[in-house]
């Protein structure tokens, strides 16, 4: 597929040392993308990498028992890492209101600065040798009037891992997202199936269609199928990821 003209535009924040790791995106919001990122953090850590999980932007905070404002996704990734990162390093840009980031920024009277955010992400990534940078919601969430999360992925120039939330409509969402990733000139390194709807019918048939569209057609292997877990801890999620495929991804 030919990259779009936008994908070929100069990157204003290119550095001579590209980040090692993956950009994690999803087929939609609320499909367990952060749980999968936390599981991947533990899995790659177990393979000997010094992993820095980063929630690029996080919207939605609540006060904890000590009165501190905490985003639950940032807290989950912070608990998964072993590099001594602070909460602010894991979540370099956070907002209080649980809504689209550009709306949350407007409500707080703040600006989402492209170069500042990219600088903060790279600073956090430097805490280790392998970064897992999670996007926001689906692949094309607006951040400013002329910059979205797909642009963020292009700026970071990392291969992409797609988290597919297994629920009604997941095949269409996954294939459309894969097309959007390729249209930006990015490589789809693999995908993880996560059970978003425990009552979804015909799971095996859905997985077969996803494998045909992603594994066979695009060469992006399924790194694992994560069932609905009573305790979706990083270790529990990592147990459902295929280490052999993760090792292959490190060599690519």
C-alpha positions, 0 to 999 in steps of 0.5 A: 500500500502506498503511504499517504502524502502526510506520512511522507512529510518531514518529521519535526522531531526526528532524532539521530537515535530512533527509539527501540520498541513498539507503539501500541495502538488499539481498535477502539477505546476500552478494549484493554490496551493498557492491560496488554501493554502492561503484560508486554512490559512484563513479557519483554522484561522477562526476555532480558530487556529494560522496558519503559512503558509510557502512556503518551497521553492520559485523560481521566484522573481520580484522587487516591487516599492521599489526595494525589490525582492518579490516572488508572492506566498510568498507575497500571503501567507504573506497577508493571515496570522495573526501571524505577520510573516515576508516575510522571515519567510513565504518564508525561501528559495527563488530564483530569477529565475522562474524555478525548485529550484535545477536549480535556486540554481545552477544559483545563486551558492547556495546550498539547505541544507536539515537540514538548510531548515528543521530548518528554516521551523520549526522555522517559524512554531513555530510562531503559533500552526498550520502550512500549509507547501506548497511544490513546483510544484508537489509531486516529484520536485528535490531539490538536487541530492538525496532529493526531495519534497516528501522527504521533506514531509517525513522529516516533517512527516505531513499528506498531502493535495492534490490540484487537478488542474481541467483540462484535465488529472487531474484524472490521475495526482491525482491518480498517486500523491495519490499513490506516497504519500501513497508509502512514508508512508504518510497519505492523509488527504484530497484534494481540487479541484481547477478550473485550466481550466475554459473551461474544459468539463465534470467537474461533471464527472471528480469530480465523478471519483476523488471522487471514486478514492480518497474519496471512495477508499482512505478515503480522503475527498474532502474539497471543489471545488473552481471555477474560482474566479474574485478575488481569495482572501484568504477569497473568497477561504475559502468560498468554503471550507467545514468547517465541513470537516476541523473540522473533519481533526483537530480531526484526 
